[in-house]
Amino acid sequence: MNLDARKIERPHPSLLKYYAIVSVLTGPGFLVEFPRLFFKYETLKYRFEDDGMSMSWGVLFRHEINLTYRRIQDIHLSRNIIQRWFGLATLAVQTAAGSASPEMKIEGILESEKLRDYLYTKMRGAREVNENPHDEALTLLREIRDLIRQKSQG
Amino acid sequence: MSRRVEDAIEEATAWVYRGIWSVLTGWFRVPAEPPSLPVGPAGDGEHVRSFRPAEGFLRYLKFKFWIALVIIDAAILAGWFFLFLIVPIVALWLAPVAFAFAVLPDVVAYVAIHLRYDTTWYVFSDRSLRIRNGIWVIHETTITFENIQNVSVNSGPIERFFGISNVTVDTAGGGQPGKKSDSGKSVMNYHQGVIEGIDNVNEIRALVLNRVRQSRSAGLGDEALSAAGWSAAHIALLREIRDGLLDR
């Protein structure tokens, strides 16, 4: 669990090799598929923050996806044979939006299992919420208590 | 005598299977150990348990396999026999090919069934579940109980005969299972976790449902609120305030 997700910004270079193999496997589709995947790799950027993450890619058609960790419904980690050889994986993150395909597919991360567990610990229900830091009532009551203490001392 | 032959075949099959398994784990990087789940800090009392589908699931898969094998091999045999009646010479030449067609897929399917069984894992912690399955594409699904919307249990007549059922947990969000994607491949339903072929359904259902009932949120990303709006921390603070006022 010693992965600093905030340092992840770019996919690992072996993702480009994986993309090359995938596009070769499409046969004649290589001419279309390889430039598309190449530019996707070249422009792919990740940003992991304390409460959410985003990814963006694209040259002509730009895509950007943002989501917060608390809204994650389920996490899927899948690895096919080629990906396993490179140590890569596809990390699919789902929110409660009404589509069958995942909202975000994180590719090209070597520490995918650690990243998955990092996201899992940020997910709702993974940790018991004993005290909500944004609970205004509790803060207010604390202030009242402190005021009364000051008054009784002064 | 026949018993000894059967034992020898069983042993040979197991030996071949172990070989395939070691090739898979070595060359194809299939993890041999069950998946794990991160747990809370030590002393939390949170424990993780992982298990495979029940033995009955393996027998059920094999049963289905034998049914399919009998039908397909009967069709191949009938076709070959028909050919034998018309042009016997061609049929005799084709006999090895027909034999190969009848036997080879069976061996492959038999190995695939065992591999499917051996690569399926279910991991349960107190807060979440993780399902791993697949050989070529290894797929791991992680769902927290907090996000589960409903739990359904299904079993067919043959599955009941083998004493197994399937438990399906759904999370929020739509999508039709088996919908075709743009590339024409069938997409799995991502808002779902299927726990296939287990024999302790009541235990698993109770485990999941209890957790879902305890959750006070709708499982859509909203914060869990305490029932009366006051938690133990609030009450303790109010006591302190009262005591403070009394002291004055």
Boltz contact constraints between the chains, C-beta under 6 A:
constraints:
  - contact:
      token1: [A, 70]
      token2: [B, 221]
      max_distance: 6.0
  - contact:
      token1: [A, 71]
      token2: [B, 221]
      max_distance: 6.0
  - contact:
      token1: [A, 73]
      token2: [B, 147]
      max_distance: 6.0
  - contact:
      token1: [A, 73]
      token2: [B, 171]
      max_distance: 6.0
  - contact:
      token1: [A, 74]
      token2: [B, 143]
      max_distance: 6.0
  - contact:
      token1: [A, 74]
      token2: [B, 171]
      max_distance: 6.0
  - contact:
      token1: [A, 75]
      token2: [B, 142]
      max_distance: 6.0
  - contact:
      token1: [A, 76]
      token2: [B, 141]
      max_distance: 6.0
  - contact:
      token1: [A, 77]
      token2: [B, 140]
      max_distance: 6.0
  - contact:
      token1: [A, 78]
      token2: [B, 137]
      max_distance: 6.0
  - contact:
      token1: [A, 78]
      token2: [B, 139]
      max_distance: 6.0
  - contact:
      token1: [A, 79]
      token2: [B, 138]
      max_distance: 6.0
  - contact:
      token1: [A, 80]
      token2: [B, 137]
      max_distance: 6.0
  - contact:
      token1: [A, 81]
      token2: [B, 28]
      max_distance: 6.0
  - contact:
      token1: [A, 81]
      token2: [B, 136]
      max_distance: 6.0
  - contact:
      token1: [A, 84]
      token2: [B, 29]
      max_distance: 6.0
  - contact:
      token1: [A, 94]
      token2: [B, 190]
      max_distance: 6.0
  - contact:
      token1: [A, 96]
      token2: [B, 172]
      max_distance: 6.0
  - contact:
      token1: [A, 96]
      token2: [B, 173]
      max_distance: 6.0
  - contact:
      token1: [A, 96]
      token2: [B, 220]
      max_distance: 6.0
  - contact:
      token1: [A, 97]
      token2: [B, 173]
      max_distance: 6.0
  - contact:
      token1: [A, 98]
      token2: [B, 173]
      max_distance: 6.0
  - contact:
      token1: [A, 98]
      token2: [B, 174]
      max_distance: 6.0
  - contact:
      token1: [A, 99]
      token2: [B, 175]
      max_distance: 6.0
  - contact:
      token1: [A, 100]
      token2: [B, 175]
      max_distance: 6.0
  - contact:
      token1: [A, 100]
      token2: [B, 179]
      max_distance: 6.0
  - contact:
      token1: [A, 100]
      token2: [B, 187]
      max_distance: 6.0
  - contact:
      token1: [A, 100]
      token2: [B, 189]
      max_distance: 6.0
  - contact:
      token1: [A, 101]
      token2: [B, 187]
      max_distance: 6.0
  - contact:
      token1: [A, 102]
      token2: [B, 190]
      max_distance: 6.0
  - contact:
      token1: [A, 117]
      token2: [B, 38]
      max_distance: 6.0
  - contact:
      token1: [A, 120]
      token2: [B, 142]
      max_distance: 6.0
  - contact:
      token1: [A, 123]
      token2: [B, 144]
      max_distance: 6.0
  - contact:
      token1: [A, 124]
      token2: [B, 146]
      max_distance: 6.0
  - contact:
      token1: [A, 125]
      token2: [B, 127]
      max_distance: 6.0
  - contact:
      token1: [A, 125]
      token2: [B, 144]
      max_distance: 6.0
  - contact:
      token1: [A, 125]
      token2: [B, 146]
      max_distance: 6.0
  - contact:
      token1: [A, 126]
      token2: [B, 127]
      max_distance: 6.0
  - contact:
      token1: [A, 126]
      token2: [B, 144]
      max_distance: 6.0
  - contact:
      token1: [A, 141]
      token2: [B, 237]
      max_distance: 6.0
  - contact:
      token1: [A, 144]
      token2: [B, 241]
      max_distance: 6.0
  - contact:
      token1: [A, 145]
      token2: [B, 240]
      max_distance: 6.0
  - contact:
      token1: [A, 145]
      token2: [B, 241]
      max_distance: 6.0
  - contact:
      token1: [A, 148]
      token2: [B, 244]
      max_distance: 6.0
  - contact:
      token1: [A, 152]
      token2: [B, 248]
      max_distance: 6.0
